[in-house]
Amino acid sequence: MPPNAQSLLTESMAWMDTFYDSDSGYLYDIEGSAALRHETRSSAWYALGLLAQNNTNEAEHIITNIIGAQFKDPSLQWYGDYQKYPEEPEVGSEAYPASIYDSWDPNWRGFIGTTFVVMLEEFPDRISEAVQELMLASLFNATVGDSYRVGGVDDDNLYPSYSNPALMRAFVSGWTGRRLGDQNMTDAGEHYAQEIIDLFVRHNTLSEFNSGTYTGVSIFGLLLWCKYLPAGDSVMSEYGPKMLRDTWSAVAQLWHPGMKNMAGPWDRAYGYDMNRYVSVMGLWMWTLVGKEQSSLIKKPQVMSHSADWAWSPLIAVLADFHATLLPDGILGSLTRFSGEHTFEAQAYYPPYDYASRNITTWLSENVTIGAESYNETVVGGPSTSQESFNPAVVQWKTGTEIGFISVYPTERSLDVHVAPWRLDLSYPEGNASSIFTLVVSAFADGRTVRGWDDVEGLDVKVSGSVNMTPSLSFAGQMGGRSKPLRDFEFWNFTYAMPDGFQGVPRLSLEFSK
C-alpha cells in the first residue's frame, strides 16, 4: 500500500482491535454506548482489515458469523439483508416489529455485500474455498433481496438518484451475476446502472450532491465499477472512470485546504465542521494528501460520528487504484487554496426534485458561502431530514476554529443568490407564517451570544422583509431551549415575518471580516 493508505489502515485497525471480541467473533458496538452489544457492519469492515494483515482465522470467524445470521426467508422484505447486531430479536416478530432503517437497514446488503466482493477480489488466497462458497451464496441472496427494493413501495426510498446505495446495488448485481453465471442478475445490474448513468450525465453530478459522508461512499461505489467489472462488457466499467473524475473535479472546487472542509451546500451532512466529525471524504483525503492535511485530527476516535472510521480498511485497500483515476493536477488543489473563486453546478434527485437544484458557492481565503435553490416535494430534502439537509452554509476562520451558519430548512422551496460576502434567501411559496432559522456555531471559548455582535470572527448584517428582531436561543448538551444537532451545540437565530406581512419572505446576510 502507499504510505498514506498504510497509515490509515494501521491506525484504524489498532483502534478497532480494542473493540474486537474474539469469543463472539464480532466487534463490540464502536459507538461505545451499547452496553457491550456487538455490531455487524463494522465487523465486516474489520474482517477485511484482518485479511489485509493476513489474519485469516479471525477474518473467517467474523465472515461466517455474519453469513450465518443473514435473513434467509424469501417471503420477507428484508430477505438477504444482514442483522444490525447479533443480539437483536427476530425482525418482524410481535415484540420487534419490522421498521425500515431501524430494526433492519436495506442498505446493509450493499455495505456488507460490497465488502465481501472486495475480500474475494483482493485476498482470495487468504480465504478458504469453503468460506468463499459461503460468501458467494450470501451475495446471491443479498442481490435477490435487493431486487425487492422499489422506491416509493413499502416505505423504501431507493431510486437511482439515491446515489450511494444505488451505485452499490448495481455493482453487486452485475458482479455476482457474472461470477455465478446468472445472466438475469447481470442484466439487472447493468440496466440499473444505466438509469444511474442517465441521471448523472444530465449535469455531470451525483444526485446526492456534496456530502462529507455520502460523496465518499459514492466514490467507493464508483471505484468498484471501475476496478472489478470487465472492460468492454459493462456500462459501469465504461462510464465509471468519467463519473469518478467529474465527481472529484467538483470536490476539488469545493474543498478548502485552509479550512479542511468541503464548502456548502450539503445535501446530507453529519455535522457542520469536518474537523470535528469523521467523514468518509476525510478518509479519502487522508490517503491522497496525508492525515495532517485531511480533516481528521490526531485521535479520530474522539471525533463525532467516529464509527465511520471503521470504513478505513476499504478506503486503504482501494487507495492505490483510486489514485490512478484522479483528474490531472488535482492533488495541488487539495493541498493549497487556489484563490478566491465561484463554483456553479446543478443536481437532480427525482422524484423529490420538481426541477434541478441550482448550486452556487463562493470561496475566499477566510470565508465560504454556498447555497442551492430548490423546489422539492418534502421539507428536508430527499432524506426528509431537516437536520442533515443544509441548503445554505457559511463557514469562516475565527482564528482558532471554523465557525458556521447553516439554514435549517422549513420550506419545500428556496431561492438563493450567492455573491462575494453576501447571501440572499427567499421563499417563493412562503407567506406570513414563514420563518428563517439559522443554526449558528457555538464557540470554544464558551461565549454567550446575545446577538450578531457576539459571533466570533465574522461581522454579520441582516436585512430583508423579516422582523429584524430574531428569536435567539441556545441548543446545549446540558441545557438550553433545544438539543444539539449531530452532536453540535449551536445558537438558533429565527426570523419571523412582521404582523400583517404580505409578499415574498426574504432574508439577506452581508458579511465582512
C-alpha positions as CSV (number, residue, x, y, z in Angstrom):
1,M,0.0,0.0,0.0
2,P,1.1,3.6,-0.4
3,P,2.3,5.1,2.8
4,N,-0.8,7.2,3.5
5,A,-3.1,4.2,2.9
6,Q,-0.9,2.1,5.1
7,S,-1.0,4.6,8.0
8,L,-4.8,4.8,7.6
9,L,-5.1,1.0,7.8
10,T,-2.7,0.6,10.6
11,E,-4.2,3.3,12.9
12,S,-7.8,2.3,12.2
13,M,-7.1,-1.4,12.8
14,A,-5.3,-0.6,16.1
15,W,-8.4,1.3,17.2
16,M,-10.8,-1.5,16.1
17,D,-8.6,-4.2,17.7
18,T,-9.6,-2.7,21.1
19,F,-13.3,-3.4,20.2
20,Y,-12.9,-6.9,19.0
21,D,-14.5,-9.7,21.0
22,S,-12.7,-12.8,19.9
23,D,-15.1,-15.1,21.8
24,S,-18.1,-13.9,19.8
25,G,-16.3,-13.1,16.6
26,Y,-17.8,-9.6,16.3
27,L,-16.7,-6.1,17.2
28,Y,-18.4,-4.5,20.1
29,D,-20.6,-1.6,19.0
30,I,-18.0,1.1,18.3
31,E,-20.3,3.9,19.3
32,G,-19.4,2.9,22.8
33,S,-23.0,3.3,24.2
34,A,-24.5,-0.1,23.6
35,A,-23.8,-1.9,26.9
36,L,-21.5,-4.5,25.3
37,R,-23.8,-5.3,22.4
38,H,-22.0,-6.1,19.1
39,E,-22.4,-4.7,15.6
40,T,-22.4,-6.4,12.3
41,R,-21.4,-3.9,9.6
42,S,-18.2,-2.6,11.2
43,S,-17.3,-6.2,12.0
44,A,-17.3,-6.9,8.2
45,W,-15.0,-4.0,7.5
46,Y,-12.7,-5.1,10.3
47,A,-12.6,-8.6,8.8
48,L,-11.4,-7.0,5.5
49,G,-8.7,-5.3,7.5
50,L,-7.7,-8.6,9.1
51,L,-7.3,-10.2,5.7
52,A,-5.1,-7.3,4.6
53,Q,-3.0,-8.0,7.7
54,N,-3.0,-11.8,6.8
55,N,-5.1,-12.8,9.9
56,T,-7.2,-15.3,8.1
57,N,-8.6,-17.3,11.0
58,E,-10.2,-14.3,12.8
59,A,-11.5,-12.9,9.5
60,E,-13.2,-16.2,8.6
61,H,-14.7,-16.4,12.1
62,I,-16.3,-13.0,11.6
63,I,-17.4,-13.7,8.0
64,T,-19.1,-17.0,8.9
65,N,-20.9,-15.4,11.8
66,I,-22.3,-12.6,9.6
67,I,-23.5,-15.0,6.9
68,G,-24.9,-17.4,9.5
69,A,-27.2,-14.6,10.7
70,Q,-28.2,-13.3,7.3
71,F,-32.0,-13.2,6.8
72,K,-32.9,-16.2,4.6
73,D,-36.7,-16.2,4.3
74,P,-37.6,-15.1,0.7
75,S,-41.1,-14.1,1.7
76,L,-39.8,-11.2,3.9
77,Q,-39.0,-7.7,2.7
78,W,-35.6,-8.0,4.4
79,Y,-34.6,-11.2,2.7
80,G,-30.9,-11.3,2.0
81,D,-30.1,-8.5,4.4
82,Y,-27.8,-8.7,7.4
83,Q,-28.5,-8.3,11.1
84,K,-27.7,-4.9,12.5
85,Y,-26.4,-6.7,15.7
86,P,-26.4,-10.3,16.7
87,E,-28.3,-9.8,20.0
88,E,-31.4,-8.3,18.3
89,P,-34.7,-10.2,18.5
90,E,-36.4,-11.6,15.4
91,V,-37.2,-8.8,13.0
92,G,-40.9,-8.7,12.3
93,S,-41.9,-10.5,15.4
94,E,-44.7,-9.2,17.6
95,A,-42.2,-7.8,20.1
96,Y,-39.8,-6.4,17.5
97,P,-41.8,-5.1,14.5
98,A,-40.1,-4.5,11.2
99,S,-39.2,-0.9,10.7
100,I,-37.1,0.0,7.7
101,Y,-33.8,1.8,8.6
102,D,-34.4,1.0,12.3
103,S,-34.8,-2.7,13.1
104,W,-33.4,-3.5,9.7
105,D,-31.5,-1.4,7.2
106,P,-31.8,-2.4,3.5
107,N,-28.6,-0.5,2.6
108,W,-26.6,-3.1,4.7
109,R,-27.0,-5.5,1.8
110,G,-24.8,-3.1,-0.2
111,F,-22.4,-2.2,2.6
112,I,-21.6,-5.8,3.5
113,G,-22.1,-7.2,0.0
114,T,-19.5,-4.9,-1.5
115,T,-17.1,-5.7,1.3
116,F,-17.4,-9.4,0.6
117,V,-16.6,-8.6,-3.1
118,V,-13.5,-6.7,-2.2
119,M,-12.4,-9.6,0.0
120,L,-12.9,-12.1,-2.8
121,E,-11.2,-9.9,-5.3
122,E,-8.2,-8.8,-3.3
123,F,-7.5,-11.7,-1.0
124,P,-8.8,-14.9,-2.5
125,D,-5.6,-16.8,-1.5
126,R,-6.3,-15.9,2.2
127,I,-9.9,-17.3,2.3
128,S,-10.6,-21.0,2.2
129,E,-12.7,-22.4,-0.6
130,A,-15.5,-23.4,1.8
131,V,-15.8,-19.8,3.1
132,Q,-15.6,-18.4,-0.4
133,E,-18.6,-20.6,-1.4
134,L,-20.5,-19.3,1.7
135,M,-19.7,-15.7,0.6
136,L,-20.9,-16.2,-2.9
137,A,-24.1,-17.8,-1.7
138,S,-24.6,-14.9,0.6
139,L,-24.0,-12.4,-2.2
140,F,-26.6,-14.2,-4.3
141,N,-29.2,-13.9,-1.5
142,A,-28.3,-10.3,-0.9
143,T,-28.7,-9.4,-4.6
144,V,-32.0,-11.1,-4.9
145,G,-33.2,-9.4,-1.7
146,D,-32.0,-6.0,-3.0
147,S,-34.2,-6.6,-6.1
148,Y,-37.2,-6.3,-3.7
149,R,-36.5,-2.6,-3.3
150,V,-38.6,-0.2,-5.3
151,G,-38.6,3.4,-4.4
152,G,-42.0,4.5,-3.1
153,V,-43.1,1.0,-2.2
154,D,-43.2,-0.5,1.3
155,D,-41.6,2.7,2.7
156,D,-38.5,2.1,0.6
157,N,-36.7,5.2,-0.8
158,L,-34.2,3.5,-3.2
159,Y,-34.3,5.3,-6.5
160,P,-31.4,5.6,-9.0
161,S,-31.0,9.1,-7.6
162,Y,-30.2,7.8,-4.1
163,S,-26.6,7.7,-5.2
164,N,-24.6,5.8,-2.7
165,P,-26.7,2.6,-2.3
166,A,-27.8,2.8,-5.9
167,L,-24.2,2.5,-7.1
168,M,-23.6,-0.4,-4.7
169,R,-26.8,-2.2,-5.8
170,A,-25.9,-2.0,-9.5
171,F,-22.4,-3.2,-8.8
172,V,-23.2,-6.2,-6.6
173,S,-25.8,-7.4,-9.0
174,G,-23.5,-7.1,-12.0
175,W,-20.5,-8.7,-10.3
176,T,-22.4,-11.5,-8.6
177,G,-24.3,-12.3,-11.8
178,R,-21.1,-12.7,-13.7
179,R,-19.3,-14.7,-11.0
180,L,-22.2,-17.1,-10.7
181,G,-23.2,-17.2,-14.4
182,D,-26.6,-15.7,-13.8
183,Q,-27.4,-13.6,-16.8
184,N,-30.7,-12.2,-15.4
185,M,-28.8,-10.9,-12.4
186,T,-26.0,-9.5,-14.6
187,D,-28.5,-7.8,-16.8
188,A,-30.4,-6.4,-13.8
189,G,-27.3,-4.7,-12.5
190,E,-26.4,-3.3,-16.0
191,H,-29.9,-1.9,-16.5
192,Y,-30.0,-0.3,-13.1
193,A,-26.5,1.2,-13.7
194,Q,-27.8,2.7,-16.9
195,E,-30.5,4.5,-15.0
196,I,-27.9,5.9,-12.6
197,I,-25.7,7.0,-15.6
198,D,-28.6,8.6,-17.4
199,L,-29.3,10.7,-14.4
200,F,-25.6,11.6,-13.8
201,V,-24.9,12.8,-17.3
202,R,-27.8,15.3,-17.0
203,H,-25.4,17.6,-15.1
204,N,-22.3,15.5,-14.6
205,T,-23.1,15.4,-10.9
206,L,-24.3,12.9,-8.3
207,S,-27.9,13.4,-7.4
208,E,-26.9,13.1,-3.7
209,F,-24.6,16.1,-4.0
210,N,-21.7,17.3,-1.8
211,S,-21.9,15.2,1.3
212,G,-18.9,14.8,3.5
213,T,-20.0,11.3,4.2
214,Y,-22.0,10.1,1.2
215,T,-19.9,11.5,-1.6
216,G,-17.2,9.4,0.0
217,V,-19.4,6.3,-0.2
218,S,-20.4,7.1,-3.8
219,I,-16.7,7.4,-4.7
220,F,-16.2,3.9,-3.2
221,G,-19.1,2.6,-5.3
222,L,-17.7,4.1,-8.5
223,L,-14.3,2.6,-7.8
224,L,-15.9,-0.8,-7.6
225,W,-17.5,-0.1,-11.0
226,C,-14.1,0.8,-12.4
227,K,-11.9,-1.9,-10.9
228,Y,-13.9,-5.1,-10.7
229,L,-16.1,-5.2,-13.8
230,P,-14.8,-6.3,-17.2
231,A,-13.8,-3.6,-19.7
232,G,-15.9,-3.6,-22.8
233,D,-18.7,-5.7,-21.2
234,S,-20.2,-3.3,-18.7
235,V,-21.7,0.2,-18.8
236,M,-20.3,0.5,-15.3
237,S,-16.7,0.0,-16.3
238,E,-17.3,2.2,-19.3
239,Y,-18.8,5.2,-17.5
240,G,-17.4,4.8,-14.0
241,P,-14.0,6.5,-14.6
242,K,-15.6,9.6,-16.1
243,M,-18.2,9.8,-13.3
244,L,-15.4,9.4,-10.7
245,R,-13.3,12.2,-12.4
246,D,-16.3,14.5,-12.6
247,T,-17.1,14.0,-9.0
248,W,-13.6,14.7,-7.9
249,S,-13.5,17.8,-10.1
250,A,-16.4,19.2,-8.2
251,V,-14.9,18.2,-4.9
252,A,-11.7,19.9,-5.8
253,Q,-13.6,23.2,-6.4
254,L,-15.4,22.9,-3.1
255,W,-12.6,21.6,-0.8
256,H,-11.0,24.4,1.2
257,P,-7.5,23.2,2.2
258,G,-7.1,26.0,4.7
259,M,-10.4,25.1,6.5
260,K,-10.1,21.3,5.8
261,N,-13.8,21.4,4.9
262,M,-16.0,20.9,1.8
263,A,-17.8,24.2,1.4
264,G,-21.6,24.1,1.4
265,P,-24.3,23.5,0.5
266,W,-24.5,19.9,1.7
267,D,-27.4,17.6,0.7
268,R,-26.7,15.4,3.7
269,A,-24.3,16.1,6.5
270,Y,-23.5,14.6,9.9
271,G,-22.0,17.8,11.2
272,Y,-21.1,21.4,10.4
273,D,-17.3,21.2,10.5
274,M,-15.4,18.2,9.2
275,N,-12.6,18.9,11.7
276,R,-15.0,17.8,14.4
277,Y,-16.7,14.7,12.9
278,V,-15.4,11.7,11.0
279,S,-16.4,11.8,7.3
280,V,-15.7,9.3,4.6
281,M,-14.4,12.1,2.4
282,G,-11.9,12.8,5.2
283,L,-10.7,9.3,4.9
284,W,-10.2,9.6,1.2
285,M,-8.3,12.8,1.8
286,W,-6.0,11.0,4.2
287,T,-5.0,8.6,1.5
288,L,-4.4,11.3,-1.0
289,V,-2.8,14.2,0.9
290,G,-1.9,12.6,4.3
291,K,-3.5,12.7,7.6
292,E,-2.3,16.1,8.7
293,Q,-3.8,17.8,5.6
294,S,-7.1,15.9,5.8
295,S,-9.9,16.8,8.2
296,L,-9.1,14.0,10.6
297,I,-7.4,15.0,13.9
298,K,-4.7,13.1,15.7
299,K,-7.2,10.9,17.5
300,P,-10.2,10.4,15.2
301,Q,-11.9,8.2,17.7
302,V,-12.8,11.2,19.8
303,M,-14.5,13.0,16.9
304,S,-18.2,12.9,16.4
305,H,-19.6,10.1,14.2
306,S,-16.4,8.2,14.9
307,A,-18.0,4.9,13.8
308,D,-17.2,5.9,10.2
309,W,-13.5,5.5,10.9
310,A,-14.3,1.8,10.5
311,W,-14.6,2.4,6.8
312,S,-10.8,2.7,6.7
313,P,-9.8,-0.8,5.5
314,L,-12.0,-0.4,2.4
315,I,-10.6,3.0,1.7
316,A,-7.0,1.9,2.3
317,V,-7.2,-1.3,0.1
318,L,-8.6,0.7,-2.8
319,A,-6.3,3.8,-2.4
320,D,-3.6,2.8,-4.9
321,F,-6.0,2.1,-7.7
322,H,-8.1,5.2,-6.8
323,A,-5.0,7.4,-7.3
324,T,-4.7,6.3,-10.9
325,L,-8.1,7.6,-11.8
326,L,-7.9,11.1,-10.4
327,P,-8.1,14.2,-12.7
328,D,-4.6,15.6,-13.6
329,G,-3.3,18.1,-11.1
330,I,-6.0,17.6,-8.5
331,L,-3.6,17.0,-5.6
332,G,-2.4,20.5,-5.8
333,S,-5.9,22.0,-5.3
334,L,-6.4,19.6,-2.3
335,T,-3.3,20.9,-0.5
336,R,-3.2,24.6,-1.4
337,F,-6.1,27.0,-1.6
338,S,-6.3,28.0,-5.3
339,G,-7.6,31.5,-4.6
340,E,-10.9,33.2,-4.5
341,H,-13.4,31.6,-6.9
342,T,-17.0,30.8,-7.5
343,F,-18.3,27.3,-8.3
344,E,-21.6,26.7,-10.0
345,A,-23.4,23.4,-10.6
346,Q,-26.7,21.7,-10.9
347,A,-28.0,18.4,-9.5
348,Y,-31.3,16.5,-9.8
349,Y,-32.8,14.0,-7.4
350,P,-36.1,12.6,-8.8
351,P,-38.8,12.1,-7.6
352,Y,-38.2,14.6,-4.8
353,D,-37.0,17.4,-7.0
354,Y,-39.5,19.1,-9.2
355,A,-36.6,20.6,-11.1
356,S,-32.8,20.6,-11.0
357,R,-31.3,22.3,-8.0
358,N,-29.0,25.3,-8.8
359,I,-25.9,25.5,-6.7
360,T,-23.5,28.4,-6.2
361,T,-20.6,28.5,-3.9
362,W,-18.1,31.4,-3.3
363,L,-14.8,30.6,-1.6
364,S,-12.2,33.0,-0.3
365,E,-9.2,32.7,1.9
366,N,-11.2,33.0,5.2
367,V,-14.9,32.7,4.3
368,T,-17.0,30.4,2.1
369,I,-20.7,30.9,1.2
370,G,-22.6,28.1,-0.6
371,A,-26.3,27.6,-1.2
372,E,-28.7,25.9,-3.6
373,S,-32.1,26.9,-5.0
374,Y,-34.6,24.1,-4.9
375,N,-38.3,23.1,-5.3
376,E,-39.0,19.8,-3.7
377,T,-41.9,17.6,-2.7
378,V,-40.9,17.5,1.0
379,V,-39.3,19.6,3.7
380,G,-35.8,18.4,4.4
381,G,-34.7,17.1,1.0
382,P,-34.9,13.5,-0.2
383,S,-33.8,12.1,3.1
384,T,-36.7,14.1,4.7
385,S,-34.3,15.3,7.4
386,Q,-34.2,18.9,8.3
387,E,-31.2,18.1,10.5
388,S,-29.0,16.7,7.7
389,F,-30.1,18.9,4.7
390,N,-28.1,22.1,4.7
391,P,-29.2,24.1,1.7
392,A,-27.2,27.2,2.6
393,V,-24.0,27.3,4.5
394,V,-21.4,29.9,5.6
395,Q,-18.1,28.9,7.1
396,W,-15.2,31.1,8.3
397,K,-12.0,31.0,10.1
398,T,-12.4,32.5,13.6
399,G,-8.7,32.4,14.2
400,T,-8.9,29.3,16.4
401,E,-11.7,27.2,14.8
402,I,-14.2,27.1,12.0
403,G,-17.4,29.0,12.5
404,F,-20.6,28.1,10.7
405,I,-24.0,29.4,9.8
406,S,-26.4,26.9,8.3
407,V,-30.0,27.4,7.1
408,Y,-32.3,24.9,8.8
409,P,-34.9,24.1,6.1
410,T,-38.5,24.9,6.9
411,E,-40.0,25.2,3.4
412,R,-40.3,22.9,0.4
413,S,-38.7,25.5,-1.9
414,L,-36.0,28.1,-1.6
415,D,-34.4,30.7,-3.9
416,V,-30.9,31.8,-3.2
417,H,-28.4,34.2,-4.6
418,V,-24.7,33.9,-3.6
419,A,-22.2,36.6,-4.2
420,P,-18.9,37.6,-2.5
421,W,-19.6,38.4,1.1
422,R,-23.4,38.1,0.6
423,L,-26.2,35.5,0.8
424,D,-29.8,36.3,-0.2
425,L,-32.6,33.9,0.7
426,S,-36.3,33.9,-0.3
427,Y,-39.3,31.6,-0.1
428,P,-41.2,31.6,-3.4
429,E,-44.1,29.8,-1.8
430,G,-43.8,31.5,1.6
431,N,-46.3,33.5,3.4
432,A,-46.9,35.4,6.7
433,S,-46.2,32.2,8.7
434,S,-42.8,31.6,7.2
435,I,-39.6,31.6,9.3
436,F,-35.9,31.7,8.5
437,T,-34.0,29.6,11.0
438,L,-30.2,29.9,11.2
439,V,-28.1,27.4,13.0
440,V,-25.0,29.4,14.2
441,S,-21.9,27.8,15.8
442,A,-21.2,27.8,19.4
443,F,-17.6,28.8,20.2
444,A,-14.8,27.1,22.0
445,D,-14.4,29.9,24.5
446,G,-17.9,29.3,25.7
447,R,-19.0,32.9,25.0
448,T,-22.7,33.8,25.5
449,V,-24.2,35.0,22.2
450,R,-26.8,37.7,22.6
451,G,-26.8,38.9,19.0
452,W,-24.7,39.0,15.9
453,D,-22.1,41.3,17.6
454,D,-21.1,38.3,19.8
455,V,-20.4,36.0,16.9
456,E,-16.7,35.4,16.8
457,G,-14.6,36.3,13.8
458,L,-17.3,37.5,11.4
459,D,-19.4,40.6,11.1
460,V,-23.0,39.9,10.0
461,K,-25.6,42.5,8.8
462,V,-29.2,41.3,8.3
463,S,-31.8,42.9,6.1
464,G,-35.0,41.7,4.3
465,S,-38.7,41.6,4.8
466,V,-38.5,39.8,8.1
467,N,-39.0,41.2,11.6
468,M,-35.4,42.4,12.4
469,T,-35.5,41.2,16.0
470,P,-34.9,37.4,15.9
471,S,-35.8,34.8,18.4
472,L,-32.5,33.7,19.9
473,S,-31.9,30.5,21.8
474,F,-29.1,28.0,22.7
475,A,-29.1,24.3,22.0
476,G,-26.8,22.7,24.5
477,Q,-25.8,19.3,25.7
478,M,-26.6,20.3,29.3
479,G,-29.4,22.7,28.7
480,G,-30.9,25.4,26.6
481,R,-34.2,25.6,24.7
482,S,-33.3,22.6,22.5
483,K,-30.8,19.8,22.0
484,P,-27.6,19.8,19.8
485,L,-27.9,18.7,16.2
486,R,-25.5,15.9,15.1
487,D,-23.7,16.4,18.4
488,F,-23.0,20.1,17.6
489,E,-24.1,22.8,20.1
490,F,-25.4,25.9,18.4
491,W,-27.2,29.2,18.7
492,N,-30.6,29.4,17.0
493,F,-31.4,32.7,15.2
494,T,-35.0,32.5,13.9
495,Y,-36.6,35.4,12.0
496,A,-40.3,35.6,11.6
497,M,-42.4,37.8,9.4
498,P,-43.9,41.0,10.8
499,D,-47.5,41.3,11.6
500,G,-49.7,41.7,8.6
501,F,-47.0,40.7,6.2
502,Q,-47.8,40.1,2.5
503,G,-45.4,39.3,-0.3
504,V,-42.3,37.1,-0.6
505,P,-40.4,36.3,2.6
506,R,-36.8,37.5,2.1
507,L,-33.7,37.4,4.3
508,S,-30.3,38.8,3.3
509,L,-27.0,38.4,5.1
510,E,-24.0,40.5,4.4
511,F,-20.6,39.6,5.8
512,S,-17.2,41.2,6.5
513,K,-14.1,40.3,8.4
